[in-house]
Amino acid sequence: MTDIYFYNSNREPIITLCDMKCKERGECTFIIESCFAMYTAQIQCITELNNIKELCHTLRELYDGVRIDFSFKTSDESLKINASMNHSGIILWTFQLIEVGTMNYLKIKDSSDRTFLPDILNTLTQCIKENAV
């Protein structure tokens, strides 16, 4: 599977979703990787395939300008994403990565435009098709 990158305004990856796999029950696992400033995090996430589909739908609405904000969290709450778009089309992102066992977390705030969203949408759509059960 291709990695899914969320970029900042300098087109540097903020977080990467890697190695998504879904089981027959519709439960999906993937790895979140982030290198931000001097911090590096890698966390395994568990969520439902329907949550991934909803994320794809919501990101499409954000790209189309139908929606100006959204929140997403994985079923195990190890990843939380909040985004809001300002009047000039800049998306303000907040990513919170939480290590479930220890409750350690890394919170990242950054911004970007919408130009990379089609790449995410194409990759997520392909991933959903590959993992449809």
Secondary structure as the mmCIF struct_conf table of DSSP 4:
data_model
#
loop_
_struct_conf.conf_type_id
_struct_conf.id
_struct_conf.beg_label_comp_id
_struct_conf.beg_label_asym_id
_struct_conf.beg_label_seq_id
_struct_conf.end_label_comp_id
_struct_conf.end_label_asym_id
_struct_conf.end_label_seq_id
STRN STRN1 ILE A 4 TYR A 7
TURN_TY1_P TURN_TY1_P1 SER A 9 ASN A 10
BEND BEND1 ARG A 11 ARG A 11
STRN STRN2 PRO A 13 CYS A 22
TURN_TY1_P TURN_TY1_P2 GLU A 24 ARG A 25
BEND BEND2 GLY A 26 GLY A 26
STRN STRN3 GLU A 27 PHE A 36
TURN_TY1_P TURN_TY1_P3 ALA A 37 MET A 38
STRN STRN4 TYR A 39 GLU A 48
HELX_RH_AL_P HELX_RH_AL_P1 LEU A 49 ASP A 64
TURN_TY1_P TURN_TY1_P4 GLY A 65 GLY A 65
BEND BEND3 VAL A 66 VAL A 66
BEND BEND4 ILE A 68 ILE A 68
STRN STRN5 ASP A 69 LYS A 73
TURN_TY1_P TURN_TY1_P5 SER A 75 ASP A 76
BEND BEND5 GLU A 77 SER A 78
STRN STRN6 LEU A 79 MET A 85
TURN_TY1_P TURN_TY1_P6 HIS A 87 SER A 88
BEND BEND6 GLY A 89 GLY A 89
STRN STRN7 ILE A 91 ILE A 98
TURN_TY1_P TURN_TY1_P7 VAL A 100 THR A 102
STRN STRN8 TYR A 105 SER A 112
BEND BEND7 ARG A 114 ARG A 114
TURN_TY1_P TURN_TY1_P8 THR A 115 PHE A 116
HELX_RH_AL_P HELX_RH_AL_P2 LEU A 117 ASN A 131
#
